[in-house]
Amino acid sequence: MKFALVNNERCEATPKAKGICPICGCTVIAKCGKKKVNHWAHETLKNCHNDRWETEGEWHQNWKNKFPKEWQEKVIMIDGEKNVADVQNEQGFVVEFQHSYIREEEQQARERCYKSMAWVVDGLRLKNDLPRFLKNFTQNSTQFINNYPLYKVDFVEDVCPKNWINNSVPVLFDFTHNLDDQPLYCLLPRDKKKDYYSSFILQISKNEFITRITNNQWQDFYSILCKGIADIEKEWDRINRCAY
């Protein structure tokens, strides 16, 4: 956890400090050392929904720090329950950063909870994730929407980690960590009602993604992207009908 309440103000961890968890109201203590990034940890962790922040690493913190502090670790009330989003912009759009393994059920629960959101996933967590992506991801069937490369992927389970392929929101894989001029590969939700199960991956630079979230432009951009994909699929349907 990066922020705790100290005298009713959100504060970052400093040596020997104590604060209050914004979720459960229990005491948290500052953990400041050389091996891990400074963070708050519960004195006694029981049933706090904020417990997943106890083990945040440098990659996770670095991503959060790309956005204004007041957007980080936003407490959101949903159905009378407090939830903490990694980042929520002024339009209410949530970005969750995921390094550690997460069960598919938990992933889907957060997607249902926040609805308007995207994931940024550490593509270097497991040693085989990047080699598999590089081996199986081809740039065939490339389309361009507003000059952004869009790739059609027929066997997405051979390209992306299997626990992310049933996503209902965009999932952006970070394979280059702190190199902000490098691309993210955004796996878009696929329409399982279609006869074909192809997936689409959008290539967008980190700086572009960060800028669009910061300037509250991502949702408009995503709407244009979805319309473009729908037009592409209509053209495929037309071609297939003509073929028969």
Backbone torsions as a table, in degrees:
resi	resn	phi	psi	omega
1	MET	NA	128.6	-177.5
2	LYS	-86.7	-35.6	-175.9
3	PHE	-119.2	138.7	171.6
4	ALA	-133.1	167.2	179.6
5	LEU	-90.2	121.9	174.8
6	VAL	-124.6	114.5	-174.3
7	ASN	54.8	42.1	177.3
8	ASN	65.7	17.4	175.5
9	GLU	-120.8	143.2	177.2
10	ARG	-70.7	123.0	-177.1
11	CYS	-134.9	148.9	173.4
12	GLU	-83.6	162.2	-176.2
13	ALA	-70.2	133.5	172.7
14	THR	-129.8	154.4	-174.4
15	PRO	-51.7	132.3	174.4
16	LYS	68.5	9.3	-179.5
17	ALA	-81.1	157.3	173.2
18	LYS	-128.4	150.4	179.5
19	GLY	-149.7	-168.0	-179.1
20	ILE	-122.1	133.3	176.3
21	CYS	-66.7	128.1	-178.4
22	PRO	-70.8	-10.6	-180.0
23	ILE	-94.8	-56.3	-173.2
24	CYS	-101.4	-13.1	179.2
25	GLY	80.0	7.1	179.7
26	CYS	-85.4	164.9	-178.9
27	THR	-73.4	136.6	174.1
28	VAL	-123.0	150.0	-179.5
29	ILE	-118.7	149.4	-178.3
30	ALA	-76.6	133.3	174.8
31	LYS	-113.3	106.1	-176.3
32	CYS	-127.5	113.1	-179.8
33	GLY	-149.7	-169.0	-176.4
34	LYS	-94.8	-22.5	-174.4
35	LYS	-85.8	-32.4	-177.6
36	LYS	-124.7	158.1	176.5
37	VAL	-66.5	150.1	178.5
38	ASN	-59.8	135.8	-179.3
39	HIS	-158.0	169.4	175.0
40	TRP	-100.4	144.6	177.0
41	ALA	-135.7	144.6	179.5
42	HIS	-66.6	139.6	172.2
43	GLU	-61.4	-45.8	176.8
44	THR	-135.9	111.6	-177.1
45	LEU	-95.5	118.6	179.5
46	LYS	-114.7	-89.5	-175.0
47	ASN	-119.3	34.9	-179.1
48	CYS	-77.8	132.2	178.1
49	HIS	-69.9	-8.5	-178.0
50	ASN	-91.4	9.0	-172.0
51	ASP	-67.3	-21.7	-179.3
52	ARG	-69.2	-14.9	178.1
53	TRP	-81.1	-7.9	-177.1
54	GLU	-64.4	-28.0	-172.9
55	THR	-114.4	22.4	179.2
56	GLU	-59.9	138.5	179.9
57	GLY	-107.1	-172.9	-175.8
58	GLU	-65.3	-40.5	179.0
59	TRP	-58.2	-45.9	-178.7
60	HIS	-62.7	-47.5	-179.2
61	GLN	-65.1	-39.8	180.0
62	ASN	-61.2	-40.1	178.5
63	TRP	-66.4	-45.1	180.0
64	LYS	-60.2	-36.8	-176.4
65	ASN	-70.9	-6.1	176.1
66	LYS	-79.3	-4.0	-177.6
67	PHE	-123.6	159.6	-179.0
68	PRO	-55.2	143.9	-177.8
69	LYS	-59.1	-35.1	-177.8
70	GLU	-69.9	-12.9	175.8
71	TRP	-90.8	-14.7	-173.4
72	GLN	-83.3	141.8	177.6
73	GLU	49.9	53.3	179.9
74	LYS	-77.2	128.4	176.3
75	VAL	-83.2	121.7	-176.0
76	ILE	-121.1	126.9	177.0
77	MET	-87.5	121.3	177.2
78	ILE	-132.1	117.9	-178.5
79	ASP	53.9	41.4	176.3
80	GLY	77.0	7.4	-178.6
81	GLU	-119.6	138.7	179.1
82	LYS	-79.6	132.1	174.1
83	ASN	-127.6	150.2	-179.6
84	VAL	-116.9	117.2	177.4
85	ALA	-93.8	140.3	178.0
86	ASP	-55.7	-49.9	178.4
87	VAL	-143.9	136.6	171.6
88	GLN	-135.5	122.8	-177.6
89	ASN	-84.0	-175.1	-173.6
90	GLU	-67.4	-22.7	177.8
91	GLN	-87.7	1.7	-179.8
92	GLY	86.3	8.2	179.1
93	PHE	-79.7	132.4	-174.9
94	VAL	-104.7	138.2	170.8
95	VAL	-120.9	124.6	177.8
96	GLU	-110.2	133.3	179.4
97	PHE	-105.8	129.3	-173.5
98	GLN	-129.7	112.8	174.4
99	HIS	-99.8	-52.0	-175.5
100	SER	-75.5	166.0	177.6
101	TYR	-62.7	141.0	176.0
102	ILE	-133.1	134.9	177.8
103	ARG	-65.1	146.0	-179.1
104	GLU	-59.7	-34.4	179.6
105	GLU	-64.4	-38.9	178.2
106	GLU	-69.6	-41.0	177.1
107	GLN	-57.3	-49.7	-177.9
108	GLN	-67.3	-32.5	178.2
109	ALA	-64.8	-40.7	179.0
110	ARG	-69.3	-35.9	178.2
111	GLU	-64.8	-39.6	176.6
112	ARG	-68.4	-34.8	-176.8
113	CYS	-68.7	-51.9	-174.3
114	TYR	-87.9	-30.0	178.4
115	LYS	63.1	-66.6	-178.9
116	SER	-89.4	92.6	-172.1
117	MET	-159.7	171.5	170.9
118	ALA	-145.8	154.0	174.6
119	TRP	-102.8	144.1	164.2
120	VAL	-117.8	120.2	-171.4
121	VAL	-113.8	136.3	177.0
122	ASP	-70.1	108.2	-178.6
123	GLY	-78.4	-2.0	-179.5
124	LEU	-111.2	13.0	-177.6
125	ARG	-63.4	-47.0	178.8
126	LEU	-106.0	142.7	-172.3
127	LYS	-65.9	-21.7	-177.5
128	ASN	-92.0	-10.4	-174.1
129	ASP	-64.8	-47.8	-179.3
130	LEU	-69.6	-47.3	177.7
131	PRO	-56.8	-39.3	179.3
132	ARG	-64.5	-42.6	179.6
133	PHE	-62.1	-48.1	-178.0
134	LEU	-65.0	-33.0	-178.4
135	LYS	-73.4	-41.1	-169.2
136	ASN	-105.2	-15.1	179.5
137	PHE	-84.7	115.7	178.2
138	THR	-112.4	157.1	-179.2
139	GLN	-98.8	26.8	173.3
140	ASN	-76.6	163.7	179.2
141	SER	55.0	39.3	-179.0
142	THR	-80.4	132.4	171.8
143	GLN	-118.3	164.9	176.1
144	PHE	-127.8	128.9	174.8
145	ILE	-119.5	112.7	-175.6
146	ASN	53.3	39.8	177.5
147	ASN	72.6	9.1	176.5
148	TYR	-96.5	126.0	179.0
149	PRO	-65.1	133.5	178.6
150	LEU	-128.0	125.1	-174.8
151	TYR	-112.4	136.2	174.7
152	LYS	-90.2	127.7	-177.5
153	VAL	-121.6	119.7	-177.4
154	ASP	-84.5	-33.9	-178.5
155	PHE	-122.4	75.0	-172.1
156	VAL	-64.4	-26.7	179.7
157	GLU	-66.8	-18.5	176.0
158	ASP	-86.8	-8.9	-175.8
159	VAL	-109.0	-46.4	-174.7
160	CYS	-112.2	156.9	175.8
161	PRO	-54.7	134.1	-171.5
162	LYS	-61.9	-29.1	-177.5
163	ASN	-74.6	-1.3	179.5
164	TRP	-113.5	-1.8	-171.2
165	ILE	-82.7	-8.6	177.0
166	ASN	-102.3	28.8	-176.4
167	ASN	-66.0	146.5	174.1
168	SER	-106.0	-1.5	177.4
169	VAL	-135.3	165.9	179.7
170	PRO	-62.3	140.0	176.1
171	VAL	-123.0	117.1	-177.1
172	LEU	-105.4	121.3	-177.7
173	PHE	-93.4	128.6	-179.5
174	ASP	-103.7	106.0	-178.9
175	PHE	-101.3	-0.3	-174.2
176	THR	-127.8	5.6	176.1
177	HIS	50.5	-111.7	-166.6
178	ASN	-82.9	6.6	179.5
179	LEU	-89.2	93.2	-171.6
180	ASP	-71.3	-14.7	179.6
181	ASP	-87.9	1.8	-179.0
182	GLN	-94.1	162.4	-175.2
183	PRO	-81.8	154.6	163.0
184	LEU	-101.7	149.4	177.4
185	TYR	-112.3	111.5	-170.3
186	CYS	-98.3	109.5	175.8
187	LEU	-80.6	118.5	-176.8
188	LEU	-91.4	148.9	178.2
189	PRO	-59.8	140.0	178.1
190	ARG	-101.0	151.1	-179.5
191	ASP	-87.9	103.3	-175.8
192	LYS	-73.5	-7.2	177.9
193	LYS	-80.8	-14.4	-179.6
194	LYS	-74.7	157.7	177.2
195	ASP	-68.8	-30.1	179.0
196	TYR	-104.0	151.8	-173.0
197	TYR	-116.3	31.9	178.0
198	SER	-68.1	147.4	175.9
199	SER	-111.9	161.0	177.8
200	PHE	-120.8	139.9	175.5
201	ILE	-122.3	124.6	179.1
202	LEU	-99.7	136.0	175.3
203	GLN	-99.8	123.9	180.0
204	ILE	-144.3	140.4	-178.1
205	SER	-71.5	154.2	177.5
206	LYS	-59.3	-44.7	-179.2
207	ASN	-60.3	-38.6	179.4
208	GLU	-66.0	-44.5	179.0
209	PHE	-61.3	-48.1	-179.2
210	ILE	-60.4	-42.6	-179.4
211	THR	-64.2	-42.2	-178.6
212	ARG	-68.4	-35.2	175.1
213	ILE	-68.6	-45.6	-176.7
214	THR	-64.1	-37.4	-178.4
215	ASN	-92.2	11.7	178.2
216	ASN	57.8	38.9	-177.8
217	GLN	-110.2	-7.0	-172.6
218	TRP	-63.6	-42.2	-175.3
219	GLN	-65.4	-40.0	176.0
220	ASP	-65.3	-41.6	177.8
221	PHE	-61.4	-43.0	-178.5
222	TYR	-66.6	-37.2	177.4
223	SER	-62.9	-42.8	177.5
224	ILE	-63.2	-40.8	179.1
225	LEU	-61.3	-46.7	-178.8
226	CYS	-63.1	-39.3	177.4
227	LYS	-64.1	-41.2	178.4
228	GLY	-61.9	-41.3	178.6
229	ILE	-65.6	-40.8	178.5
230	ALA	-60.9	-39.3	178.2
231	ASP	-65.9	-39.9	177.9
232	ILE	-61.9	-44.4	-178.3
233	GLU	-66.7	-35.7	176.2
234	LYS	-62.4	-39.5	178.8
235	GLU	-66.4	-39.1	175.8
236	TRP	-60.9	-44.8	179.6
237	ASP	-59.6	-41.4	-179.8
238	ARG	-63.3	-44.5	179.9
239	ILE	-62.7	-42.4	-179.2
240	ASN	-64.8	-39.3	178.9
241	ARG	-65.6	-40.4	179.3
242	CYS	-65.2	-32.0	-178.6
243	ALA	-66.5	-24.7	-179.4
244	TYR	-101.9	NA	NA
